[in-house]
Amino acid sequence: MKLHDNTILITGGSSGIGLELASRLSKNNNILICGRSKEKLAAAKQKIPLIQVFSCNLAIDADRQSLFEWVRDHHPDCNVLINNAALVHRTGFGSDPAMIQKSILEIQTNLVAPIVLSKLFLPILEQHQDPAIINVTSGLVYAPKSAYPIYNATKAALHSFTQTIRMQLDDSPVAIKEVLLPVVDTPWHEGNVPKMAISPEEAVSKMLRGLEKGKGEIRVGKVKLLHLISRIAPSLASKIINPGLCNR
């Protein structure tokens, strides 16, 4: 996959991995980003003046449609979609009275939005050279973390969806890619960054290297080892992700 002369839409592009991607790719590509926070989008625009920004909440269907129409009408040369936006609630499924609302919000943002956007953008992407859909998931698809009752499930579902459309779209010019990330030091952790976290710079460097090599599934960092362990000893993989937890 070539990483220059593209028009790339990055969802969740105003912070963390998305912002680092926008910064790195903006040197040789036309970059579009979207996010919920107008303040973060303005800060991203100030940091990377060449990018174009759009404010929307991907959990809302009307906002997903508005994003699509903005790109279709103002950036019709878009040939790469990076579904990066995601959120998480660290909570107890049985004890949280707002669990249903939180679950719906995570599912809409982390799973439904990438599915909807992939379907909406597919006809646009197919019109251009070197088109691609890149879905960002997590090593937690191989061993879920107990603190994230819904996030794990949304990423596992997105992983399966990505594999399926890759098979279904085998005859399409659109390349279907998946990037499975390890723990990354981003604002997503709200100041409680695990010691094993890698930097956004390292994560993005390895991601881009895998894309350049044409890999369909790019397992970044320790995700490679977790994938192997999960196939040989699933219970061990779970203990690695959930140290000190008694698995039943």
NUPA-163982 format. One record per residue (C-alpha): residue number from 1; x, y, z. Coordinates in pm, whole numbers. Each point is the difference from the previous one (the first is absolute). Layout:
# NUPA-163982
<site nr="NUM" c1="X" c2="Y" c3="Z"/>
...
//
This chain:
# NUPA-163982
<site nr="1" c1="0" c2="0" c3="0"/>
<site nr="2" c1="138" c2="339" c3="-94"/>
<site nr="3" c1="-6" c2="266" c3="270"/>
<site nr="4" c1="24" c2="311" c3="-218"/>
<site nr="5" c1="-229" c2="198" c3="-231"/>
<site nr="6" c1="-316" c2="-125" c3="172"/>
<site nr="7" c1="-300" c2="177" c3="146"/>
<site nr="8" c1="-50" c2="-168" c3="335"/>
<site nr="9" c1="-288" c2="30" c3="246"/>
<site nr="10" c1="101" c2="-84" c3="358"/>
<site nr="11" c1="-281" c2="-33" c3="253"/>
<site nr="12" c1="94" c2="93" c3="355"/>
<site nr="13" c1="285" c2="201" c3="-144"/>
<site nr="14" c1="22" c2="277" c3="258"/>
<site nr="15" c1="200" c2="-188" c3="266"/>
<site nr="16" c1="207" c2="-309" c3="72"/>
<site nr="17" c1="71" c2="-241" c3="-284"/>
<site nr="18" c1="-225" c2="192" c3="-239"/>
<site nr="19" c1="183" c2="326" c3="54"/>
<site nr="20" c1="340" c2="-165" c3="-39"/>
<site nr="21" c1="-119" c2="-162" c3="-323"/>
<site nr="22" c1="-126" c2="335" c3="-127"/>
<site nr="23" c1="332" c2="165" c3="83"/>
<site nr="24" c1="212" c2="-267" c3="-168"/>
<site nr="25" c1="-217" c2="-48" c3="-307"/>
<site nr="26" c1="-63" c2="370" c3="-62"/>
<site nr="27" c1="352" c2="39" c3="-137"/>
<site nr="28" c1="-87" c2="-186" c3="-322"/>
<site nr="29" c1="-380" c2="-28" c3="1"/>
<site nr="30" c1="-316" c2="207" c3="25"/>
<site nr="31" c1="-133" c2="-76" c3="350"/>
<site nr="32" c1="-356" c2="33" c3="125"/>
<site nr="33" c1="-82" c2="-65" c3="364"/>
<site nr="34" c1="-318" c2="-6" c3="204"/>
<site nr="35" c1="-71" c2="1" c3="373"/>
<site nr="36" c1="-260" c2="90" c3="260"/>
<site nr="37" c1="188" c2="287" c3="166"/>
<site nr="38" c1="17" c2="326" c3="-193"/>
<site nr="39" c1="271" c2="118" c3="239"/>
<site nr="40" c1="221" c2="-304" c3="-71"/>
<site nr="41" c1="-61" c2="34" c3="-373"/>
<site nr="42" c1="104" c2="367" c3="14"/>
<site nr="43" c1="314" c2="-96" c3="191"/>
<site nr="44" c1="79" c2="-269" c3="-257"/>
<site nr="45" c1="-50" c2="250" c3="-282"/>
<site nr="46" c1="236" c2="243" c3="171"/>
<site nr="47" c1="261" c2="-274" c3="40"/>
<site nr="48" c1="-44" c2="-130" c3="-357"/>
<site nr="49" c1="-126" c2="294" c3="-211"/>
<site nr="50" c1="-36" c2="-198" c3="-323"/>
<site nr="51" c1="-263" c2="-241" c3="133"/>
<site nr="52" c1="-375" c2="45" c3="-45"/>
<site nr="53" c1="-227" c2="-57" c3="301"/>
<site nr="54" c1="-365" c2="-93" c3="51"/>
<site nr="55" c1="-188" c2="-11" c3="328"/>
<site nr="56" c1="-239" c2="-292" c3="52"/>
<site nr="57" c1="-109" c2="-268" c3="244"/>
<site nr="58" c1="34" c2="-337" c3="-169"/>
<site nr="59" c1="-241" c2="-157" c3="247"/>
<site nr="60" c1="-279" c2="196" c3="-173"/>
<site nr="61" c1="-119" c2="-122" c3="-338"/>
<site nr="62" c1="-80" c2="352" c3="-130"/>
<site nr="63" c1="356" c2="108" c3="83"/>
<site nr="64" c1="144" c2="-299" c3="-185"/>
<site nr="65" c1="-206" c2="99" c3="-302"/>
<site nr="66" c1="113" c2="363" c3="30"/>
<site nr="67" c1="364" c2="-109" c3="8"/>
<site nr="68" c1="-49" c2="-208" c3="-311"/>
<site nr="69" c1="-172" c2="285" c3="-184"/>
<site nr="70" c1="276" c2="246" c3="99"/>
<site nr="71" c1="266" c2="-229" c3="-143"/>
<site nr="72" c1="-207" c2="-86" c3="-309"/>
<site nr="73" c1="-72" c2="365" c3="-80"/>
<site nr="74" c1="329" c2="166" c3="98"/>
<site nr="75" c1="260" c2="-276" c3="-25"/>
<site nr="76" c1="-129" c2="-241" c3="-266"/>
<site nr="77" c1="353" c2="-126" c3="-65"/>
<site nr="78" c1="4" c2="-180" c3="337"/>
<site nr="79" c1="153" c2="-344" c3="-55"/>
<site nr="80" c1="87" c2="-116" c3="353"/>
<site nr="81" c1="-225" c2="-36" c3="305"/>
<site nr="82" c1="162" c2="-66" c3="339"/>
<site nr="83" c1="-259" c2="-106" c3="258"/>
<site nr="84" c1="192" c2="97" c3="312"/>
<site nr="85" c1="-255" c2="164" c3="232"/>
<site nr="86" c1="-92" c2="-196" c3="312"/>
<site nr="87" c1="-98" c2="50" c3="361"/>
<site nr="88" c1="-5" c2="-216" c3="311"/>
<site nr="89" c1="-180" c2="-16" c3="333"/>
<site nr="90" c1="197" c2="-161" c3="282"/>
<site nr="91" c1="-286" c2="-124" c3="211"/>
<site nr="92" c1="-174" c2="-295" c3="161"/>
<site nr="93" c1="-268" c2="-157" c3="-214"/>
<site nr="94" c1="-212" c2="-112" c3="294"/>
<site nr="95" c1="46" c2="302" c3="223"/>
<site nr="96" c1="-24" c2="293" c3="-244"/>
<site nr="97" c1="-359" c2="132" c3="-28"/>
<site nr="98" c1="92" c2="183" c3="-323"/>
<site nr="99" c1="141" c2="-314" c3="-160"/>
<site nr="100" c1="-259" c2="-21" c3="-277"/>
<site nr="101" c1="50" c2="359" c3="-114"/>
<site nr="102" c1="379" c2="-37" c3="15"/>
<site nr="103" c1="-17" c2="-325" c3="-194"/>
<site nr="104" c1="-207" c2="157" c3="-277"/>
<site nr="105" c1="241" c2="296" c3="-24"/>
<site nr="106" c1="305" c2="-228" c3="-29"/>
<site nr="107" c1="-163" c2="-233" c3="-251"/>
<site nr="108" c1="-117" c2="289" c3="-217"/>
<site nr="109" c1="342" c2="170" c3="6"/>
<site nr="110" c1="236" c2="-298" c3="-12"/>
<site nr="111" c1="-191" c2="-241" c3="-222"/>
<site nr="112" c1="-305" c2="144" c3="-175"/>
<site nr="113" c1="183" c2="315" c3="-115"/>
<site nr="114" c1="282" c2="-188" c3="-179"/>
<site nr="115" c1="-254" c2="-230" c3="-164"/>
<site nr="116" c1="-220" c2="289" c3="-115"/>
<site nr="117" c1="291" c2="212" c3="-120"/>
<site nr="118" c1="154" c2="-293" c3="-187"/>
<site nr="119" c1="-329" c2="-57" c3="-181"/>
<site nr="120" c1="-55" c2="370" c3="-77"/>
<site nr="121" c1="354" c2="66" c3="-122"/>
<site nr="122" c1="54" c2="-319" c3="-199"/>
<site nr="123" c1="-143" c2="139" c3="-329"/>
<site nr="124" c1="216" c2="314" c3="35"/>
<site nr="125" c1="316" c2="-190" c3="83"/>
<site nr="126" c1="-46" c2="-238" c3="-294"/>
<site nr="127" c1="17" c2="292" c3="-244"/>
<site nr="128" c1="363" c2="79" c3="84"/>
<site nr="129" c1="343" c2="-155" c3="-16"/>
<site nr="130" c1="142" c2="-186" c3="300"/>
<site nr="131" c1="-322" c2="3" c3="206"/>
<site nr="132" c1="-5" c2="-148" c3="349"/>
<site nr="133" c1="-205" c2="-42" c3="314"/>
<site nr="134" c1="214" c2="-30" c3="313"/>
<site nr="135" c1="-170" c2="-109" c3="321"/>
<site nr="136" c1="184" c2="57" c3="327"/>
<site nr="137" c1="-67" c2="-270" c3="259"/>
<site nr="138" c1="188" c2="-136" c3="298"/>
<site nr="139" c1="202" c2="-294" c3="126"/>
<site nr="140" c1="-291" c2="-48" c3="240"/>
<site nr="141" c1="-183" c2="-183" c3="-278"/>
<site nr="142" c1="221" c2="-296" c3="102"/>
<site nr="143" c1="-45" c2="31" c3="378"/>
<site nr="144" c1="-257" c2="243" c3="146"/>
<site nr="145" c1="80" c2="229" c3="291"/>
<site nr="146" c1="-240" c2="-40" c3="292"/>
<site nr="147" c1="-34" c2="375" c3="60"/>
<site nr="148" c1="-153" c2="61" c3="-346"/>
<site nr="149" c1="-328" c2="-196" c3="-20"/>
<site nr="150" c1="-112" c2="149" c3="-333"/>
<site nr="151" c1="317" c2="135" c3="-164"/>
<site nr="152" c1="150" c2="-349" c3="-37"/>
<site nr="153" c1="-313" c2="-123" c3="-171"/>
<site nr="154" c1="-16" c2="291" c3="-245"/>
<site nr="155" c1="362" c2="-49" c3="-106"/>
<site nr="156" c1="-44" c2="-376" c3="-35"/>
<site nr="157" c1="-305" c2="61" c3="-216"/>
<site nr="158" c1="184" c2="257" c3="-212"/>
<site nr="159" c1="285" c2="-250" c3="-41"/>
<site nr="160" c1="-244" c2="-262" c3="-131"/>
<site nr="161" c1="-177" c2="255" c3="-222"/>
<site nr="162" c1="332" c2="105" c3="-152"/>
<site nr="163" c1="98" c2="-358" c3="-78"/>
<site nr="164" c1="-340" c2="-64" c3="-158"/>
<site nr="165" c1="-11" c2="303" c3="-229"/>
<site nr="166" c1="359" c2="-70" c3="-103"/>
<site nr="167" c1="-123" c2="-335" c3="-133"/>
<site nr="168" c1="-320" c2="142" c3="-151"/>
<site nr="169" c1="181" c2="288" c3="-171"/>
<site nr="170" c1="280" c2="-213" c3="-137"/>
<site nr="171" c1="-85" c2="115" c3="-355"/>
<site nr="172" c1="-30" c2="366" c3="102"/>
<site nr="173" c1="291" c2="242" c3="-47"/>
<site nr="174" c1="-47" c2="108" c3="364"/>
<site nr="175" c1="261" c2="-153" c3="231"/>
<site nr="176" c1="-138" c2="-98" c3="341"/>
<site nr="177" c1="255" c2="44" c3="278"/>
<site nr="178" c1="-6" c2="-49" c3="375"/>
<site nr="179" c1="241" c2="142" c3="255"/>
<site nr="180" c1="-3" c2="-175" c3="338"/>
<site nr="181" c1="154" c2="230" c3="260"/>
<site nr="182" c1="159" c2="-78" c3="337"/>
<site nr="183" c1="-28" c2="233" c3="298"/>
<site nr="184" c1="95" c2="349" c3="-119"/>
<site nr="185" c1="76" c2="304" c3="214"/>
<site nr="186" c1="-287" c2="230" c3="-102"/>
<site nr="187" c1="-263" c2="218" c3="177"/>
<site nr="188" c1="-232" c2="-302" c3="-41"/>
<site nr="189" c1="141" c2="-133" c3="330"/>
<site nr="190" c1="-96" c2="319" c3="188"/>
<site nr="191" c1="338" c2="22" c3="175"/>
<site nr="192" c1="12" c2="-366" c3="108"/>
<site nr="193" c1="241" c2="-123" c3="-265"/>
<site nr="194" c1="119" c2="-361" c3="46"/>
<site nr="195" c1="376" c2="-49" c3="27"/>
<site nr="196" c1="3" c2="-219" c3="-312"/>
<site nr="197" c1="-144" c2="278" c3="-219"/>
<site nr="198" c1="195" c2="107" c3="-306"/>
<site nr="199" c1="5" c2="354" c3="-137"/>
<site nr="200" c1="-236" c2="117" c3="-275"/>
<site nr="201" c1="307" c2="71" c3="-212"/>
<site nr="202" c1="120" c2="-360" c3="28"/>
<site nr="203" c1="-347" c2="-142" c3="-59"/>
<site nr="204" c1="-56" c2="209" c3="-312"/>
<site nr="205" c1="348" c2="-74" c3="-136"/>
<site nr="206" c1="-65" c2="-374" c3="22"/>
<site nr="207" c1="-350" c2="42" c3="-141"/>
<site nr="208" c1="125" c2="193" c3="-303"/>
<site nr="209" c1="282" c2="-247" c3="-55"/>
<site nr="210" c1="-251" c2="-284" c3="-13"/>
<site nr="211" c1="-224" c2="189" c3="-241"/>
<site nr="212" c1="292" c2="72" c3="-231"/>
<site nr="213" c1="81" c2="-371" c3="-5"/>
<site nr="214" c1="-356" c2="-75" c3="-110"/>
<site nr="215" c1="-103" c2="-204" c3="302"/>
<site nr="216" c1="-372" c2="-65" c3="47"/>
<site nr="217" c1="25" c2="-38" c3="378"/>
<site nr="218" c1="263" c2="206" c3="177"/>
<site nr="219" c1="68" c2="-113" c3="357"/>
<site nr="220" c1="193" c2="279" c3="168"/>
<site nr="221" c1="258" c2="-69" c3="269"/>
<site nr="222" c1="-92" c2="-262" c3="260"/>
<site nr="223" c1="-327" c2="-79" c3="-176"/>
<site nr="224" c1="203" c2="-242" c3="-214"/>
<site nr="225" c1="96" c2="-199" c3="310"/>
<site nr="226" c1="-349" c2="23" c3="151"/>
<site nr="227" c1="-148" c2="-138" c3="-322"/>
<site nr="228" c1="236" c2="-297" c3="12"/>
<site nr="229" c1="-62" c2="-71" c3="368"/>
<site nr="230" c1="-378" c2="26" c3="-45"/>
<site nr="231" c1="13" c2="-275" c3="-261"/>
<site nr="232" c1="221" c2="-232" c3="206"/>
<site nr="233" c1="-115" c2="76" c3="356"/>
<site nr="234" c1="-312" c2="222" c3="17"/>
<site nr="235" c1="-13" c2="-6" c3="381"/>
<site nr="236" c1="357" c2="129" c3="17"/>
<site nr="237" c1="-85" c2="285" c3="-238"/>
<site nr="238" c1="-288" c2="95" c3="228"/>
<site nr="239" c1="225" c2="-3" c3="307"/>
<site nr="240" c1="250" c2="227" c3="-178"/>
<site nr="241" c1="-272" c2="255" c3="-77"/>
<site nr="242" c1="-166" c2="-38" c3="340"/>
<site nr="243" c1="279" c2="-58" c3="255"/>
<site nr="244" c1="-121" c2="-105" c3="342"/>
<site nr="245" c1="-349" c2="-84" c3="-125"/>
<site nr="246" c1="-134" c2="-346" c3="80"/>
<site nr="247" c1="-136" c2="-142" c3="-326"/>
<site nr="248" c1="-295" c2="-235" c3="38"/>
//
